[in-house]
Amino acid sequence: MGDESAANARDGVAVRLRGLRKTFGEVVAVDSVDLDIADGEFLTLLGPSGSGKTTVLRMIAGFELPTAGLIELDGTDVSTLPPFQRDVNTVFQDYALFPHLTVQENVEYGLKVKGVGKQDRRTRATQALASVQLEGYGNRKPNEMSGGQRQRVALARALVNRPKVLLLDEPLGALDLKLREQMQVELKAIQRDVGITFIFVTHDQEEALTMSDRIAVFNAGRIEQVGSPADVYERPSTEFVAGFVGTSNLLRDETARKVLGAQGVYSIRPEKISIAEPAAEPAMHEHHVDGTVAEVIYVGDATRYVVDIDPGGRLVALSQNATASSSQVLEKRGERVRLIWDRAYEYKVHD
């Protein structure tokens, strides 16, 4: 194992998981997970509640020990080491700040425990606060700051220790939507600036697509797919991924044969489908199907049209409201339409 571990440290892998398994009594929470996470990568563990993603994060942190399998950090087996012996830090959803300490003292706390000198602590904490755009906030108490600011303090406290890997357990979950979207952009920018490996847990698909270099999609304790946001969204490898990451249409069995002239299960994203008049002629490189608009869902900048298609089943088409008002789009309910899409956007999930 020693030679292999040394090689791992040289091949740019920050975290390596092999055969990782965790059971709680009869419940299998994580089942045979293999994953390599690169140095400096922003990787998101995405999945619904109970899918195993948070348990994997806790095992990397050392808060849970694996039932079986291997966890390597920078080429070193840490599978049985306690958290304080692992070069990782964790940021939680609830911030876990000390209310009686100032922001500066909160950020310095971990360094103080490690015996770092006062001047060095102050310098490093000031730098960490600057990296999260909180210069000049050191003398405030946490309760004098907004939710987004407190989240950045928690991030600075984790970064000040200069960990090899930063673990983030749904850290934006307590924020309102507007602040959450703002923090997504800021968090990715911070990660890019500091160059530390981030492993981020979320159940929010848009959050994962917005921030990640790669996404590992979890379901029932296993990884269903690992890839870039574009890969996972445009080319889902399973029906679960197609349905969980964004909205997807699945054509299968007899419907696929009638519409596409092919066997198997195919995924088509709603925004790839255009709604046209029933007599519209598709191009040679396009497929089409006729149907009736069953439901119109107006969401401001776009509208979702749920269409009962003639061969059976339903397809959802997404259209931007560039020139249409809410009253105009709602009038389409019950209309006959032709759905048209480029064949290049049909992705075969499996046979």
C-alpha positions as CSV (number, residue, x, y, z in Angstrom):
1,M,0.0,0.0,0.0
2,G,2.9,2.4,0.7
3,D,4.1,2.6,-2.9
4,E,0.5,3.0,-4.2
5,S,-0.2,5.7,-1.7
6,A,2.9,7.6,-2.6
7,A,1.9,7.4,-6.3
8,N,-1.6,8.8,-5.4
9,A,0.0,11.8,-3.7
10,R,1.9,12.5,-7.0
11,D,-1.0,12.0,-9.4
12,G,-3.0,15.1,-8.4
13,V,-5.6,13.2,-6.4
14,A,-6.6,15.0,-3.1
15,V,-9.2,12.4,-2.0
16,R,-9.5,8.8,-3.0
17,L,-12.4,6.6,-2.0
18,R,-12.3,2.9,-2.7
19,G,-15.1,0.4,-1.8
20,L,-16.5,2.8,0.8
21,R,-19.4,1.3,2.7
22,K,-21.3,2.4,5.8
23,T,-24.1,0.5,7.5
24,F,-26.2,1.5,10.5
25,G,-27.6,-1.8,11.8
26,E,-29.6,-3.2,8.9
27,V,-29.5,0.0,6.9
28,V,-26.9,0.3,4.2
29,A,-26.3,4.1,4.0
30,V,-23.3,4.0,1.6
31,D,-22.7,1.0,-0.6
32,S,-19.3,0.5,-2.4
33,V,-18.5,4.0,-3.4
34,D,-15.3,4.6,-5.6
35,L,-14.4,8.2,-6.3
36,D,-11.2,10.2,-7.0
37,I,-11.3,14.0,-6.3
38,A,-8.6,16.1,-7.8
39,D,-6.4,18.7,-6.2
40,G,-8.1,22.1,-6.4
41,E,-11.4,20.7,-7.7
42,F,-14.9,21.9,-6.7
43,L,-16.8,18.6,-6.5
44,T,-20.4,18.4,-5.4
45,L,-22.1,15.4,-3.9
46,L,-25.7,15.7,-5.1
47,G,-28.7,13.6,-4.2
48,P,-32.0,13.5,-2.4
49,S,-32.3,13.0,1.4
50,G,-31.1,9.6,2.5
51,S,-29.0,9.0,-0.7
52,G,-25.7,8.7,1.3
53,K,-24.0,11.9,0.2
54,T,-23.8,13.5,3.7
55,T,-22.6,10.2,5.2
56,V,-19.7,10.1,2.7
57,L,-18.8,13.6,3.7
58,R,-18.8,12.7,7.4
59,M,-16.6,9.7,6.7
60,I,-14.1,11.9,4.8
61,A,-14.2,14.3,7.8
62,G,-13.7,11.5,10.3
63,F,-17.0,12.0,12.1
64,E,-18.1,8.6,11.0
65,L,-15.8,5.6,10.5
66,P,-16.4,3.4,7.4
67,T,-17.8,-0.1,7.8
68,A,-15.5,-1.1,5.0
69,G,-13.4,0.5,2.3
70,L,-10.5,3.0,2.1
71,I,-10.3,6.8,2.5
72,E,-7.0,8.5,1.3
73,L,-6.1,12.1,1.7
74,D,-3.2,13.2,-0.4
75,G,-2.1,9.6,-0.7
76,T,-2.3,8.7,3.0
77,D,-4.8,6.2,4.4
78,V,-6.9,8.1,7.0
79,S,-9.8,5.6,7.2
80,T,-9.4,5.1,10.9
81,L,-7.9,8.4,12.0
82,P,-9.9,10.9,14.2
83,P,-11.0,14.2,12.6
84,F,-8.2,16.3,14.2
85,Q,-5.5,14.1,12.5
86,R,-7.0,14.8,9.0
87,D,-6.0,17.8,7.0
88,V,-9.6,18.8,6.4
89,N,-12.1,21.4,7.7
90,T,-15.9,21.3,7.6
91,V,-18.4,24.2,7.2
92,F,-21.9,23.4,8.4
93,Q,-25.3,24.8,7.5
94,D,-25.8,26.3,11.0
95,Y,-22.4,28.1,11.0
96,A,-21.4,26.9,14.5
97,L,-19.9,30.3,15.5
98,F,-19.2,31.3,19.1
99,P,-21.7,34.0,19.9
100,H,-19.7,35.5,22.7
101,L,-16.5,35.9,20.6
102,T,-15.9,38.6,18.0
103,V,-15.6,37.7,14.3
104,Q,-11.8,38.0,14.5
105,E,-11.7,35.7,17.6
106,N,-14.0,33.2,15.9
107,V,-11.6,33.0,12.9
108,E,-8.5,32.8,15.2
109,Y,-10.0,30.1,17.4
110,G,-8.7,27.1,15.6
111,L,-5.2,28.6,15.3
112,K,-5.2,29.4,19.0
113,V,-6.1,25.7,19.8
114,K,-3.1,24.7,17.7
115,G,-0.8,27.0,19.6
116,V,-0.1,29.5,16.8
117,G,1.4,32.7,18.2
118,K,-0.8,35.8,18.7
119,Q,0.7,38.0,15.9
120,D,0.6,35.1,13.4
121,R,-3.0,34.3,14.4
122,R,-4.0,37.9,13.8
123,T,-2.3,38.2,10.5
124,R,-3.7,34.9,9.1
125,A,-7.2,35.7,10.4
126,T,-7.2,39.1,8.8
127,Q,-6.1,37.5,5.5
128,A,-8.8,34.9,5.7
129,L,-11.5,37.6,6.4
130,A,-10.2,39.5,3.4
131,S,-10.5,36.4,1.2
132,V,-14.2,36.3,1.9
133,Q,-14.7,40.1,1.5
134,L,-15.1,40.8,5.2
135,E,-12.3,43.3,5.8
136,G,-13.1,45.6,8.7
137,Y,-15.7,43.2,10.3
138,G,-13.3,41.7,12.8
139,N,-14.7,43.5,15.9
140,R,-18.3,42.6,15.3
141,K,-20.2,39.9,17.1
142,P,-21.9,37.2,14.9
143,N,-25.4,38.4,16.0
144,E,-24.6,41.8,14.4
145,M,-24.2,40.3,11.0
146,S,-26.5,38.9,8.3
147,G,-26.9,35.3,7.5
148,G,-24.7,35.6,4.4
149,Q,-22.0,37.4,6.4
150,R,-22.1,34.7,9.1
151,Q,-21.7,32.0,6.5
152,R,-18.6,33.8,5.2
153,V,-17.2,34.1,8.7
154,A,-17.6,30.3,9.1
155,L,-15.8,29.9,5.7
156,A,-13.0,32.2,6.8
157,R,-12.6,30.2,10.1
158,A,-12.3,27.0,8.0
159,L,-9.9,28.5,5.5
160,V,-7.5,30.1,8.0
161,N,-6.2,26.6,8.9
162,R,-5.2,26.1,5.3
163,P,-6.6,22.6,5.0
164,K,-5.9,20.4,2.1
165,V,-9.6,19.8,1.6
166,L,-12.6,21.9,2.7
167,L,-15.9,20.0,3.3
168,L,-19.2,21.9,3.0
169,D,-22.3,20.3,4.3
170,E,-25.3,22.2,2.7
171,P,-23.8,25.5,3.9
172,L,-26.2,27.7,2.0
173,G,-29.4,25.8,3.0
174,A,-30.5,28.3,5.7
175,L,-30.2,31.4,3.4
176,D,-33.1,32.9,1.4
177,L,-33.1,32.4,-2.4
178,K,-31.6,35.7,-3.5
179,L,-28.7,35.5,-0.9
180,R,-28.2,31.9,-1.7
181,E,-27.7,32.6,-5.4
182,Q,-25.3,35.4,-4.5
183,M,-23.3,33.2,-2.2
184,Q,-23.1,30.5,-4.9
185,V,-21.2,32.9,-7.1
186,E,-19.0,34.2,-4.3
187,L,-18.2,30.7,-3.0
188,K,-17.0,29.5,-6.4
189,A,-14.9,32.6,-6.7
190,I,-13.4,32.1,-3.3
191,Q,-12.6,28.5,-4.1
192,R,-10.9,29.6,-7.4
193,D,-8.9,32.2,-5.6
194,V,-7.6,30.0,-2.7
195,G,-7.1,26.9,-4.8
196,I,-8.2,24.5,-2.1
197,T,-10.2,21.3,-2.9
198,F,-13.9,21.8,-2.1
199,I,-16.3,18.9,-1.5
200,F,-19.8,20.3,-1.4
201,V,-23.0,18.5,-0.3
202,T,-26.4,19.6,-1.6
203,H,-29.8,18.3,-2.7
204,D,-30.3,21.4,-4.9
205,Q,-29.7,20.6,-8.5
206,E,-29.3,24.2,-9.7
207,E,-26.8,24.9,-7.0
208,A,-24.7,21.9,-8.1
209,L,-24.9,22.9,-11.8
210,T,-23.9,26.5,-10.9
211,M,-20.9,25.9,-8.8
212,S,-19.2,22.6,-9.6
213,D,-16.3,21.4,-11.7
214,R,-17.8,17.9,-11.4
215,I,-20.9,16.4,-9.8
216,A,-21.3,13.0,-8.3
217,V,-25.0,12.1,-8.3
218,F,-26.0,9.8,-5.4
219,N,-29.0,7.5,-5.1
220,A,-29.7,4.8,-2.5
221,G,-26.1,4.8,-1.2
222,R,-24.4,4.6,-4.6
223,I,-23.0,7.0,-7.2
224,E,-25.2,6.9,-10.3
225,Q,-23.0,9.2,-12.4
226,V,-19.9,11.4,-12.1
227,G,-19.2,14.1,-14.6
228,S,-19.1,17.8,-15.4
229,P,-22.4,19.8,-15.0
230,A,-22.9,19.7,-18.8
231,D,-22.3,15.9,-18.9
232,V,-24.7,15.2,-16.1
233,Y,-27.3,17.5,-17.4
234,E,-27.1,16.9,-21.2
235,R,-26.0,13.2,-21.1
236,P,-27.6,11.5,-18.0
237,S,-26.4,7.9,-17.7
238,T,-29.5,6.6,-15.8
239,E,-33.2,7.4,-15.6
240,F,-32.7,8.6,-12.0
241,V,-30.1,11.2,-13.1
242,A,-32.3,12.3,-16.0
243,G,-35.2,12.8,-13.6
244,F,-33.3,14.3,-10.6
245,V,-31.0,16.7,-12.3
246,G,-33.3,19.3,-13.7
247,T,-36.5,18.4,-15.6
248,S,-36.3,15.7,-18.3
249,N,-38.6,14.0,-20.7
250,L,-38.2,10.3,-21.1
251,L,-39.5,8.5,-24.2
252,R,-39.5,4.8,-23.8
253,D,-40.8,1.5,-25.2
254,E,-43.7,1.9,-27.8
255,T,-43.7,5.7,-27.6
256,A,-40.0,5.9,-28.4
257,R,-40.5,3.5,-31.4
258,K,-43.4,5.6,-32.7
259,V,-41.8,9.0,-32.2
260,L,-38.1,8.3,-32.8
261,G,-38.2,5.1,-34.7
262,A,-35.9,3.5,-32.2
263,Q,-35.9,1.1,-29.2
264,G,-34.7,2.1,-25.7
265,V,-35.2,4.9,-23.3
266,Y,-34.3,8.5,-24.5
267,S,-34.0,11.7,-22.6
268,I,-34.9,15.1,-24.1
269,R,-34.6,18.3,-22.0
270,P,-37.7,20.6,-22.1
271,E,-35.7,23.7,-23.3
272,K,-34.6,21.7,-26.4
273,I,-38.2,21.3,-27.6
274,S,-39.9,24.1,-29.7
275,I,-43.7,24.5,-29.8
276,A,-45.1,25.2,-33.3
277,E,-48.3,25.2,-35.2
278,P,-49.7,21.8,-36.1
279,A,-48.8,22.3,-39.8
280,A,-45.2,23.3,-39.2
281,E,-42.7,21.4,-41.3
282,P,-39.6,20.0,-39.3
283,A,-36.2,20.0,-40.9
284,M,-34.4,16.8,-42.0
285,H,-32.3,16.8,-38.8
286,E,-35.4,17.2,-36.5
287,H,-38.0,14.9,-35.0
288,H,-41.5,16.0,-34.2
289,V,-44.7,14.8,-32.5
290,D,-48.2,16.2,-32.4
291,G,-50.3,16.7,-29.2
292,T,-52.6,18.8,-27.1
293,V,-51.5,21.3,-24.5
294,A,-52.8,19.9,-21.2
295,E,-51.3,22.4,-18.8
296,V,-49.5,25.8,-18.9
297,I,-47.2,26.7,-16.1
298,Y,-46.1,30.4,-16.2
299,V,-43.0,31.1,-14.1
300,G,-42.2,34.7,-15.2
301,D,-39.3,34.6,-17.5
302,A,-40.4,31.3,-19.1
303,T,-43.4,29.0,-19.5
304,R,-43.6,25.2,-19.2
305,Y,-46.1,23.6,-21.5
306,V,-47.2,20.1,-20.6
307,V,-48.4,18.4,-23.8
308,D,-50.3,15.1,-24.1
309,I,-48.8,13.6,-27.2
310,D,-50.8,11.5,-29.7
311,P,-48.7,8.3,-29.4
312,G,-49.3,8.3,-25.7
313,G,-47.6,9.9,-22.7
314,R,-46.6,13.5,-22.1
315,L,-43.7,15.8,-23.0
316,V,-42.8,19.1,-21.3
317,A,-41.5,22.0,-23.4
318,L,-39.9,25.1,-22.0
319,S,-40.3,28.4,-23.8
320,Q,-38.8,31.8,-22.9
321,N,-41.3,34.6,-22.5
322,A,-39.4,37.0,-24.7
323,T,-42.4,38.5,-26.4
324,A,-45.4,36.9,-24.8
325,S,-47.4,38.0,-21.8
326,S,-48.9,35.7,-19.1
327,S,-52.4,36.0,-20.6
328,Q,-51.1,35.0,-24.1
329,V,-49.3,31.9,-22.9
330,L,-52.2,30.8,-20.7
331,E,-54.5,30.9,-23.7
332,K,-52.6,28.0,-25.3
333,R,-54.2,25.5,-22.8
334,G,-56.2,23.0,-24.9
335,E,-54.6,23.9,-28.2
336,R,-53.2,21.5,-30.8
337,V,-49.5,21.9,-31.3
338,R,-46.5,20.3,-32.9
339,L,-43.4,19.7,-30.8
340,I,-40.1,19.9,-32.7
341,W,-36.5,19.2,-31.6
342,D,-33.1,18.5,-33.1
343,R,-32.2,14.8,-33.1
344,A,-28.8,15.8,-31.6
345,Y,-30.6,16.5,-28.4
346,E,-32.0,13.0,-27.9
347,Y,-29.8,11.2,-25.5
348,K,-30.1,7.4,-25.1
349,V,-30.2,6.6,-21.4
350,H,-30.2,2.8,-21.9
351,D,-31.6,0.1,-24.1
